């Protein structure tokens, strides 16, 4: 897939309120806040400027101390998508950026290549939105509701496809691969503006998956296959896994 030829902006939504791991953006991983690890990897992606759109001054201070840019957004905004939309309007009122990459703030092991893959899928697929999937390799994930499954049409085989459905249940039924959805999105600017203007949809509410709002409204979501799933940190156990994965290599002797 060719690189995206427009101007892209990377936005990382973050807030301290979290039921399972309170204050998780500021959880320390080897001396730095988790949100700083995510910001560094988004910068390393090299696809455009990176801004953390945060609901809390403490997150902004952590990013600014690390040399990054943060923007405070209304804490009452209901979702990460609403947060990045508000940040986009504030950061780029002249509408220079025509694509936005939404990187979740709880992905400290993010492969810096992934934002570029999502943007390339957005360009190649001609879709409103693009996202990523990886094959499910562990059998226990197939029925785990915390692992979102994507049902994808692959016209030319796994590589670049089109999302038909997302579910917390095992889907599709029958023999064949299952696809683990990675919650990283690239939006055309107009598509993001349309998306946040839509009310939550019935299927979105039922599955608790925001991307179903786009599908119910007839928007198209391109899907690119990758082979790495970044660890999403939602619990204390996830945080310990992240610390282990990001542990510095021991000095050579």
KEDOKE-125028 format. One record per residue: residue number from 1; x, y, z of N, C-alpha, C in turn; residue in three letters. Coordinates in pm, whole numbers, plus 50000, padded with zeros to 5 digits. Layout:
N
SITE seq  n_px  n_py  n_pz ca_px ca_py ca_pz  c_px  c_py  c_pz type
SITE NUM     X     Y     Z     X     Y     Z     X     Y     Z  ALA
...
# end
This chain:
253
SITE seq  n_px  n_py  n_pz ca_px ca_py ca_pz  c_px  c_py  c_pz type
SITE   1 50084 49880 50000 50000 50000 50000 50088 50124 50000  UNK
SITE   2 50049 50223 49921 50124 50347 49914 50098 50432 50038  UNK
SITE   3 50190 50521 50068 50174 50610 50181 50062 50710 50154  UNK
SITE   4 50000 50758 50262 49896 50861 50251 49961 50991 50204  UNK
SITE   5 49903 51056 50104 49966 51173 50043 49919 51306 50101  UNK
SITE   6 49816 51305 50187 49769 51429 50247 49846 51465 50372  UNK
SITE   7 49796 51564 50444 49854 51606 50570 49778 51538 50683  UNK
SITE   8 49850 51461 50763 49787 51387 50872 49828 51446 51006  UNK
SITE   9 49739 51431 51102 49761 51473 51239 49732 51353 51328  UNK
SITE  10 49819 51326 51425 49799 51216 51519 49748 51274 51650  UNK
SITE  11 49633 51225 51696 49574 51271 51821 49559 51153 51916  UNK
SITE  12 49597 51175 52041 49591 51070 52143 49494 51116 52252  UNK
SITE  13 49374 51059 52258 49281 51099 52365 49319 51032 52496  UNK
SITE  14 49307 51106 52606 49343 51049 52736 49266 51120 52846  UNK
SITE  15 49229 51043 52947 49165 51100 53066 49197 51013 53186  UNK
SITE  16 49190 51070 53305 49226 50997 53425 49116 50903 53472  UNK
SITE  17 48991 50937 53445 48880 50854 53493 48882 50718 53425  UNK
SITE  18 48901 50612 53503 48897 50474 53453 48859 50385 53569  UNK
SITE  19 48758 50302 53548 48704 50224 53660 48799 50113 53704  UNK
SITE  20 48864 50046 53607 48947 49930 53643 49090 49967 53681  UNK
SITE  21 49139 50080 53631 49275 50123 53662 49276 50275 53671  UNK
SITE  22 49236 50329 53786 49228 50474 53800 49362 50542 53770  UNK
SITE  23 49354 50659 53706 49471 50740 53673 49571 50667 53583  UNK
SITE  24 49521 50575 53500 49615 50491 53425 49707 50567 53330  UNK
SITE  25 49669 50681 53269 49766 50747 53182 49894 50788 53255  UNK
SITE  26 49883 50809 53386 49999 50852 53465 50069 50736 53535  UNK
SITE  27 50020 50614 53516 50088 50498 53575 50231 50492 53523  UNK
SITE  28 50325 50474 53612 50466 50480 53571 50513 50346 53514  UNK
SITE  29 50585 50354 53406 50650 50240 53344 50796 50277 53327  UNK
SITE  30 50879 50221 53413 51023 50247 53409 51055 50397 53409  UNK
SITE  31 50989 50465 53503 51023 50605 53527 50947 50707 53446  UNK
SITE  32 50862 50664 53354 50784 50759 53275 50636 50720 53276  UNK
SITE  33 50550 50821 53270 50406 50795 53264 50373 50717 53137  UNK
SITE  34 50273 50630 53148 50233 50549 53034 50199 50636 52913  UNK
SITE  35 50131 50748 52935 50092 50833 52823 50216 50887 52751  UNK
SITE  36 50325 50905 52821 50449 50952 52757 50507 50842 52667  UNK
SITE  37 50500 50717 52712 50544 50606 52626 50464 50604 52497  UNK
SITE  38 50331 50621 52509 50246 50619 52390 50282 50737 52299  UNK
SITE  39 50296 50854 52357 50332 50974 52279 50463 50952 52204  UNK
SITE  40 50565 50898 52271 50694 50877 52206 50680 50784 52085  UNK
SITE  41 50600 50679 52097 50584 50585 51986 50504 50648 51872  UNK
SITE  42 50408 50732 51907 50334 50802 51801 50425 50900 51727  UNK
SITE  43 50512 50967 51798 50609 51056 51734 50701 50976 51643  UNK
SITE  44 50747 50860 51693 50838 50776 51614 50772 50727 51485  UNK
SITE  45 50638 50725 51479 50569 50682 51357 50601 50774 51241  UNK
SITE  46 50625 50901 51268 50667 50994 51164 50563 51025 51059  UNK
SITE  47 50433 51018 51095 50329 51043 50994 50271 51183 51003  UNK
SITE  48 50305 51259 51107 50252 51394 51122 50268 51440 51265  UNK
SITE  49 50232 51566 51293 50239 51618 51429 50155 51534 51524  UNK
SITE  50 50198 51528 51650 50129 51448 51752 50084 51539 51865  UNK
SITE  51 49957 51530 51901 49902 51609 52010 49822 51516 52101  UNK
SITE  52 49843 51529 52231 49762 51455 52329 49642 51540 52365  UNK
SITE  53 49523 51487 52341 49398 51555 52372 49349 51502 52506  UNK
SITE  54 49365 51579 52612 49343 51524 52745 49239 51602 52823  UNK
SITE  55 49176 51532 52916 49071 51590 52997 49125 51645 53129  UNK
SITE  56 49254 51623 53157 49307 51655 53289 49442 51724 53277  UNK
SITE  57 49462 51828 53360 49586 51905 53354 49707 51821 53388  UNK
SITE  58 49693 51720 53473 49808 51638 53511 49864 51562 53391  UNK
SITE  59 49777 51519 53300 49823 51451 53178 49898 51551 53090  UNK
SITE  60 49841 51669 53075 49907 51772 52993 50045 51804 53047  UNK
SITE  61 50057 51816 53178 50187 51848 53238 50288 51738 53211  UNK
SITE  62 50245 51612 53218 50338 51501 53193 50391 51506 53050  UNK
SITE  63 50302 51534 52955 50344 51540 52815 50433 51661 52790  UNK
SITE  64 50398 51773 52845 50477 51894 52824 50615 51882 52887  UNK
SITE  65 50625 51816 53002 50756 51794 53064 50845 51707 52975  UNK
SITE  66 50782 51617 52900 50858 51530 52810 50891 51598 52677  UNK
SITE  67 50842 51719 52657 50870 51792 52534 50762 51784 52429  UNK
SITE  68 50645 51729 52466 50537 51714 52370 50433 51823 52382  UNK
SITE  69 50331 51812 52298 50221 51909 52297 50094 51842 52345  UNK
SITE  70 50026 51908 52436 49898 51858 52487 49795 51968 52480  UNK
SITE  71 49670 51928 52467 49559 52023 52461 49451 51976 52557  UNK
SITE  72 49408 52064 52645 49301 52030 52738 49166 52039 52667  UNK
SITE  73 49085 51936 52686 48951 51930 52627 48849 51916 52739  UNK
SITE  74 48725 51938 52708 48616 51936 52806 48607 51797 52871  UNK
SITE  75 48621 51787 53004 48612 51656 53069 48477 51587 53048  UNK
SITE  76 48373 51664 53013 48241 51606 52996 48221 51538 52861  UNK
SITE  77 48317 51549 52771 48301 51484 52641 48285 51333 52660  UNK
SITE  78 48190 51272 52588 48153 51133 52619 48249 51027 52570  UNK
SITE  79 48336 51056 52472 48418 50950 52415 48550 51005 52364  UNK
SITE  80 48642 50912 52334 48768 50952 52274 48750 51017 52139  UNK
SITE  81 48652 50970 52062 48626 51030 51930 48582 51175 51943  UNK
SITE  82 48495 51203 52042 48454 51341 52066 48573 51425 52111  UNK
SITE  83 48661 51364 52188 48778 51438 52238 48872 51477 52124  UNK
SITE  84 48898 51382 52032 48989 51416 51922 48924 51514 51825  UNK
SITE  85 48793 51505 51811 48724 51601 51724 48736 51742 51779  UNK
SITE  86 48718 51756 51910 48732 51888 51972 48875 51939 51960  UNK
SITE  87 48971 51849 51980 49112 51888 51970 49148 51929 51827  UNK
SITE  88 49095 51857 51730 49124 51888 51591 49078 52029 51556  UNK
SITE  89 48958 52065 51599 48906 52198 51569 48992 52307 51634  UNK
SITE  90 49045 52278 51753 49126 52377 51823 49267 52387 51767  UNK
SITE  91 49325 52273 51732 49463 52269 51686 49476 52315 51541  UNK
SITE  92 49374 52285 51461 49384 52309 51317 49259 52381 51264  UNK
SITE  93 49235 52503 51311 49114 52574 51265 49118 52608 51116  UNK
SITE  94 49237 52611 51057 49249 52642 50914 49231 52520 50825  UNK
SITE  95 49208 52403 50887 49177 52279 50816 49290 52238 50720  UNK
SITE  96 49414 52251 50768 49528 52208 50687 49539 52056 50685  UNK
SITE  97 49502 51991 50794 49512 51846 50803 49384 51781 50753  UNK
SITE  98 49396 51692 50655 49277 51628 50599 49261 51484 50644  UNK
SITE  99 49348 51436 50733 49333 51302 50792 49379 51306 50936  UNK
SITE 100 49315 51225 51018 49345 51219 51161 49365 51073 51201  UNK
SITE 101 49473 51047 51273 49496 50915 51330 49465 50921 51479  UNK
SITE 102 49376 50835 51523 49338 50825 51664 49416 50710 51726  UNK
SITE 103 49514 50743 51810 49593 50642 51882 49547 50640 52026  UNK
SITE 104 49502 50526 52073 49453 50517 52211 49568 50541 52309  UNK
SITE 105 49537 50608 52419 49639 50644 52515 49684 50534 52608  UNK
SITE 106 49631 50412 52587 49670 50301 52675 49742 50191 52598  UNK
SITE 107 49817 50230 52494 49890 50134 52411 50041 50160 52419  UNK
SITE 108 50103 50137 52535 50245 50174 52550 50340 50087 52468  UNK
SITE 109 50294 49972 52418 50381 49886 52336 50352 49901 52187  UNK
SITE 110 50284 50008 52150 50247 50030 52010 50368 50022 51917  UNK
SITE 111 50357 49945 51810 50458 49943 51706 50447 50075 51629  UNK
SITE 112 50553 50156 51622 50542 50284 51552 50505 50273 51405  UNK
SITE 113 50514 50155 51347 50475 50139 51207 50324 50142 51187  UNK
SITE 114 50247 50114 51291 50102 50093 51272 50025 50217 51228  UNK
SITE 115 50050 50337 51280 49976 50453 51228 49994 50472 51078  UNK
SITE 116 50114 50448 51027 50136 50460 50883 50061 50356 50805  UNK
SITE 117 50048 50235 50858 49972 50130 50791 49824 50170 50782  UNK
SITE 118 49771 50225 50891 49630 50268 50889 49608 50380 50788  UNK
SITE 119 49699 50476 50781 49685 50583 50683 49694 50530 50540  UNK
SITE 120 49785 50435 50516 49796 50377 50382 49668 50304 50343  UNK
SITE 121 49606 50235 50440 49479 50167 50412 49369 50267 50381  UNK
SITE 122 49371 50382 50450 49271 50486 50423 49285 50535 50280  UNK
SITE 123 49408 50554 50235 49432 50602 50099 49398 50497 49995  UNK
SITE 124 49442 50373 50018 49425 50267 49918 49281 50223 49906  UNK
SITE 125 49209 50223 50018 49073 50171 50016 48967 50272 49978  UNK
SITE 126 49002 50401 49975 48904 50502 49943 48790 50508 50044  UNK
SITE 127 48817 50462 50167 48713 50452 50269 48702 50580 50350  UNK
SITE 128 48599 50586 50435 48583 50697 50528 48680 50686 50644  UNK
SITE 129 48700 50561 50689 48779 50532 50809 48865 50411 50776  UNK
SITE 130 48978 50398 50840 49058 50276 50828 49100 50230 50966  UNK
SITE 131 49116 50099 50981 49159 50042 51107 49242 49917 51079  UNK
SITE 132 49282 49847 51185 49377 49737 51173 49324 49611 51242  UNK
SITE 133 49367 49496 51190 49338 49368 51256 49463 49282 51250  UNK
SITE 134 49466 49184 51339 49571 49082 51338 49504 48947 51361  UNK
SITE 135 49561 48840 51308 49499 48709 51329 49501 48669 51476  UNK
SITE 136 49393 48607 51520 49387 48554 51656 49463 48422 51659  UNK
SITE 137 49565 48416 51742 49648 48296 51748 49616 48211 51870  UNK
SITE 138 49567 48270 51978 49540 48196 52101 49392 48160 52107  UNK
SITE 139 49363 48035 52126 49225 47987 52121 49137 48054 52225  UNK
SITE 140 49193 48087 52341 49110 48146 52447 49061 48285 52410  UNK
SITE 141 49126 48351 52315 49082 48484 52275 48956 48480 52189  UNK
SITE 142 48929 48366 52126 48815 48358 52034 48683 48385 52103  UNK
SITE 143 48671 48346 52229 48546 48364 52303 48559 48467 52415  UNK
SITE 144 48667 48542 52415 48689 48645 52516 48619 48773 52472  UNK
SITE 145 48520 48821 52547 48449 48942 52504 48535 49068 52508  UNK
SITE 146 48649 49062 52576 48738 49177 52578 48825 49185 52452  UNK
SITE 147 48824 49078 52372 48894 49078 52243 48789 49100 52135  UNK
SITE 148 48790 49217 52075 48690 49249 51973 48728 49181 51842  UNK
SITE 149 48630 49112 51784 48652 49043 51657 48598 49128 51541  UNK
SITE 150 48673 49130 51433 48630 49200 51311 48592 49097 51207  UNK
SITE 151 48479 49117 51143 48438 49036 51027 48471 49119 50904  UNK
SITE 152 48558 49066 50820 48617 49144 50713 48600 49074 50579  UNK
SITE 153 48562 49147 50476 48566 49097 50340 48704 49128 50283  UNK
SITE 154 48772 49024 50233 48906 49038 50177 48899 49010 50027  UNK
SITE 155 48875 49109 49944 48858 49083 49800 48977 49015 49735  UNK
SITE 156 49097 49048 49780 49218 48992 49719 49301 48912 49818  UNK
SITE 157 49233 48854 49920 49306 48784 50023 49347 48879 50134  UNK
SITE 158 49379 48826 50254 49415 48911 50367 49528 49007 50332  UNK
SITE 159 49504 49131 50353 49599 49238 50321 49527 49369 50338  UNK
SITE 160 49435 49398 50247 49349 49515 50256 49206 49470 50232  UNK
SITE 161 49119 49496 50328 48982 49452 50317 48884 49559 50362  UNK
SITE 162 48759 49517 50379 48651 49608 50418 48575 49547 50535  UNK
SITE 163 48555 49627 50639 48487 49579 50759 48338 49562 50732  UNK
SITE 164 48286 49444 50769 48143 49417 50760 48076 49426 50897  UNK
SITE 165 48151 49395 51002 48092 49385 51136 48202 49378 51239  UNK
SITE 166 48171 49418 51360 48260 49400 51475 48176 49343 51588  UNK
SITE 167 48234 49253 51666 48158 49190 51773 48251 49146 51885  UNK
SITE 168 48195 49142 52005 48267 49084 52118 48252 48932 52122  UNK
SITE 169 48158 48881 52045 48138 48736 52036 48230 48678 51929  UNK
SITE 170 48244 48546 51929 48318 48479 51822 48245 48503 51690  UNK
SITE 171 48316 48558 51594 48255 48586 51464 48365 48598 51360  UNK
SITE 172 48340 48546 51239 48221 48472 51196 48225 48327 51244  UNK
SITE 173 48113 48260 51230 48102 48119 51267 48173 48032 51164  UNK
SITE 174 48209 47911 51204 48264 47814 51110 48415 47814 51106  UNK
SITE 175 48468 47733 51016 48613 47720 51004 48674 47843 50937  UNK
SITE 176 48795 47872 50974 48865 47984 50913 48922 48078 51018  UNK
SITE 177 49003 48174 50975 49068 48264 51070 48971 48358 51138  UNK
SITE 178 49006 48399 51257 48936 48505 51329 49033 48622 51342  UNK
SITE 179 48975 48743 51342 49058 48864 51336 49039 48949 51460  UNK
SITE 180 49150 48975 51527 49153 49059 51647 49158 49205 51604  UNK
SITE 181 49055 49281 51640 49052 49423 51603 49144 49503 51693  UNK
SITE 182 49226 49588 51633 49316 49678 51704 49252 49817 51701  UNK
SITE 183 49232 49874 51817 49158 50000 51826 49239 50123 51790  UNK
SITE 184 49289 50125 51671 49359 50241 51616 49289 50276 51485  UNK
SITE 185 49255 50405 51467 49176 50446 51352 49243 50561 51278  UNK
SITE 186 49229 50561 51147 49260 50677 51064 49129 50724 51002  UNK
SITE 187 49100 50852 51016 48977 50912 50965 49009 51016 50858  UNK
SITE 188 48929 51020 50753 48925 51142 50674 48856 51248 50760  UNK
SITE 189 48901 51368 50749 48850 51472 50839 48698 51484 50831  UNK
SITE 190 48645 51485 50710 48500 51499 50694 48428 51380 50756  UNK
SITE 191 48489 51261 50751 48426 51143 50808 48421 51152 50961  UNK
SITE 192 48528 51201 51022 48528 51219 51167 48420 51319 51208  UNK
SITE 193 48408 51427 51133 48307 51528 51165 48167 51471 51152  UNK
SITE 194 48145 51390 51049 48015 51328 51033 47988 51228 51145  UNK
SITE 195 48091 51150 51179 48074 51045 51279 48032 51101 51414  UNK
SITE 196 48102 51204 51462 48071 51254 51596 47937 51328 51599  UNK
SITE 197 47886 51369 51482 47755 51434 51478 47640 51334 51485  UNK
SITE 198 47670 51205 51462 47566 51103 51466 47535 51063 51611  UNK
SITE 199 47411 51031 51642 47380 50980 51777 47429 50837 51790  UNK
SITE 200 47457 50791 51911 47492 50651 51930 47384 50561 51871  UNK
SITE 201 47427 50456 51803 47332 50369 51732 47290 50251 51819  UNK
SITE 202 47179 50186 51783 47134 50070 51862 47237 49958 51871  UNK
SITE 203 47302 49925 51760 47400 49816 51765 47525 49857 51842  UNK
SITE 204 47562 49984 51831 47673 50035 51911 47644 50017 52060  UNK
SITE 205 47523 50053 52101 47487 50039 52242 47484 49892 52285  UNK
SITE 206 47436 49807 52196 47423 49665 52232 47560 49598 52249  UNK
SITE 207 47650 49622 52154 47782 49558 52160 47884 49641 52240  UNK
SITE 208 47847 49768 52270 47940 49861 52332 48066 49877 52247  UNK
SITE 209 48042 49900 52117 48149 49920 52020 48114 50041 51934  UNK
SITE 210 48189 50148 51952 48157 50275 51887 48163 50267 51734  UNK
SITE 211 48251 50181 51681 48267 50175 51536 48143 50124 51465  UNK
SITE 212 48053 50056 51536 47930 50009 51473 47838 50125 51436  UNK
SITE 213 47854 50238 51502 47777 50357 51465 47809 50396 51320  UNK
SITE 214 47937 50388 51284 47976 50424 51148 47916 50326 51047  UNK
SITE 215 47923 50197 51077 47870 50098 50983 47718 50111 50969  UNK
SITE 216 47649 50134 51079 47503 50150 51071 47465 50272 50988  UNK
SITE 217 47550 50373 50986 47521 50495 50910 47565 50484 50765  UNK
SITE 218 47617 50366 50725 47658 50347 50587 47798 50395 50556  UNK
SITE 219 47877 50427 50657 48015 50468 50634 48101 50344 50610  UNK
SITE 220 48210 50362 50536 48296 50248 50501 48422 50251 50587  UNK
SITE 221 48463 50131 50628 48583 50116 50710 48677 50019 50640  UNK
SITE 222 48791 50071 50594 48894 49985 50536 48971 49916 50649  UNK
SITE 223 49020 49796 50620 49089 49716 50721 49221 49667 50662  UNK
SITE 224 49329 49691 50735 49459 49638 50696 49502 49532 50795  UNK
SITE 225 49560 49424 50744 49612 49319 50830 49754 49353 50873  UNK
SITE 226 49780 49337 51004 49915 49347 51058 49939 49221 51142  UNK
SITE 227 50062 49205 51187 50096 49083 51261 50130 49107 51406  UNK
SITE 228 50107 49228 51453 50138 49259 51592 50019 49328 51657  UNK
SITE 229 49985 49288 51778 49876 49348 51854 49937 49421 51973  UNK
SITE 230 49928 49554 51978 49981 49624 52095 49901 49590 52219  UNK
SITE 231 49969 49585 52331 49903 49556 52458 49821 49677 52502  UNK
SITE 232 49691 49656 52521 49605 49758 52578 49603 49744 52729  UNK
SITE 233 49636 49849 52801 49645 49843 52946 49512 49888 53007  UNK
SITE 234 49440 49793 53067 49312 49822 53130 49307 49783 53276  UNK
SITE 235 49398 49697 53321 49394 49643 53455 49534 49648 53517  UNK
SITE 236 49546 49632 53649 49679 49624 53710 49764 49512 53651  UNK
SITE 237 49702 49400 53616 49779 49290 53555 49834 49332 53419  UNK
SITE 238 49754 49405 53340 49803 49455 53211 49922 49548 53231  UNK
SITE 239 49914 49631 53335 50022 49725 53362 50151 49651 53393  UNK
SITE 240 50142 49544 53471 50262 49465 53502 50317 49400 53376  UNK
SITE 241 50229 49355 53287 50277 49298 53159 50350 49403 53077  UNK
SITE 242 50295 49525 53074 50360 49632 52999 50498 49663 53057  UNK
SITE 243 50507 49665 53189 50637 49690 53251 50738 49582 53216  UNK
SITE 244 50690 49458 53210 50781 49349 53173 50823 49358 53027  UNK
SITE 245 50728 49391 52939 50760 49399 52796 50853 49515 52764  UNK
SITE 246 50843 49622 52841 50921 49741 52813 51044 49753 52903  UNK
SITE 247 51075 49648 52975 51192 49651 53063 51319 49674 52982  UNK
SITE 248 51406 49762 53028 51532 49784 52954 51615 49656 52946  UNK
SITE 249 51683 49642 52836 51771 49526 52822 51885 49533 52922  UNK
SITE 250 51924 49420 52980 52036 49423 53077 52164 49464 53005  UNK
SITE 251 52252 49534 53076 52377 49577 53013 52461 49458 52970  UNK
SITE 252 52522 49472 52855 52607 49363 52805 52735 49357 52886  UNK
SITE 253 52788 49237 52898 52909 49219 52976 53027 49191 52884  UNK
# end
